[in-house]
Amino acid sequence: MTGFLWPALIAISQFINAVKVYLPYAKRLEVLKENIGQFKRLALRTESEWYRISSGALTANQIDDLINKLQGEQLELENQMFSKISLPVNQKYITQSAEAARAHLKNYYG
């Protein structure tokens, strides 16, 4: 039994080492760490702009311009980040996220 165990463990470890470079998790984590600060800054700016919108400080045209500007910045960040990696799409999580966002907006902003 022991004579089979060690060769099997060595074979498994060599297989894992050979396949590891094809697993995108480490690269995804590295790219996400590099860009999370930019996304946080964009989220904070978006939130502060929302207060200006909700207080009525902006006209409809200014709101449209602001939304387009923020969406453009988000798209630029996503393109910059996702050109280096690919992420699997999980429709279940996308749906859950959209529902949570709708519930949040309804609870806090009517």
C-alpha positions in Angstrom: 0.0 0.0 0.0 2.8 2.4 0.9 4.6 1.6 -2.3 1.6 3.0 -4.2 0.8 6.0 -2.0 4.0 7.9 -2.5 4.1 7.7 -6.3 0.4 8.7 -6.4 1.0 11.7 -4.2 4.0 12.8 -6.3 1.9 12.4 -9.5 -1.0 14.4 -8.0 1.4 17.2 -6.9 3.0 17.4 -10.3 -0.4 17.5 -11.9 -1.5 20.4 -9.7 1.7 22.3 -10.3 1.3 21.8 -14.1 -2.4 22.9 -14.1 -2.0 25.8 -11.6 -0.8 28.3 -14.2 -4.1 27.7 -16.1 -6.3 28.5 -13.1 -7.1 32.2 -13.3 -7.8 32.8 -9.6 -4.5 34.2 -8.6 -4.4 36.6 -11.6 -8.0 37.7 -10.9 -7.2 38.4 -7.3 -4.1 40.4 -8.2 -6.0 42.5 -10.7 -8.9 43.1 -8.3 -6.6 44.2 -5.6 -4.9 46.7 -7.9 -8.2 48.3 -9.0 -10.4 48.1 -5.9 -9.3 51.6 -4.7 -10.4 53.2 -8.0 -13.8 51.5 -7.8 -14.3 52.7 -4.2 -13.4 56.3 -5.2 -15.9 56.1 -8.1 -18.6 54.7 -5.7 -18.0 57.5 -3.2 -18.1 60.1 -5.9 -21.3 58.6 -7.3 -22.9 58.7 -3.8 -21.9 62.3 -3.3 -23.3 63.2 -6.7 -26.5 61.4 -5.7 -27.0 63.8 -2.8 -26.7 66.7 -5.2 -29.3 65.1 -7.4 -31.7 64.2 -4.6 -31.5 67.8 -3.2 -32.6 69.2 -6.5 -29.3 71.1 -7.1 -29.0 69.9 -10.7 -31.2 70.3 -13.7 -32.3 67.3 -15.8 -29.6 68.0 -18.4 -26.9 68.2 -15.8 -28.1 65.0 -14.3 -28.0 63.3 -17.7 -24.5 64.6 -18.3 -23.4 63.5 -14.9 -24.8 60.0 -15.3 -23.1 59.6 -18.7 -19.8 60.8 -17.2 -20.0 58.4 -14.3 -21.0 55.5 -16.5 -18.1 56.3 -18.8 -15.6 56.3 -15.9 -17.1 53.0 -14.8 -16.8 51.5 -18.3 -13.2 52.7 -18.5 -12.3 51.1 -15.2 -14.0 47.8 -16.2 -12.3 47.8 -19.6 -8.9 48.5 -18.0 -9.4 45.8 -15.4 -11.1 43.1 -17.4 -8.8 43.3 -20.4 -6.3 41.5 -18.1 -8.7 38.9 -16.8 -12.0 37.2 -17.5 -14.7 36.6 -15.0 -17.4 34.0 -15.2 -20.9 35.3 -15.5 -23.3 34.0 -12.9 -26.8 35.1 -13.7 -28.1 34.1 -10.3 -25.7 36.6 -8.6 -26.5 39.3 -11.1 -30.3 38.9 -10.4 -29.7 38.9 -6.7 -27.6 42.0 -6.9 -30.2 43.8 -9.0 -33.0 42.9 -6.6 -30.9 44.0 -3.6 -30.1 47.3 -5.3 -33.8 47.9 -6.1 -34.8 47.1 -2.5 -32.1 49.4 -1.1 -33.2 52.3 -3.4 -36.9 51.7 -2.5 -36.2 51.6 1.2 -34.0 54.7 1.4 -35.2 56.9 -1.5 -38.9 55.8 -2.0 
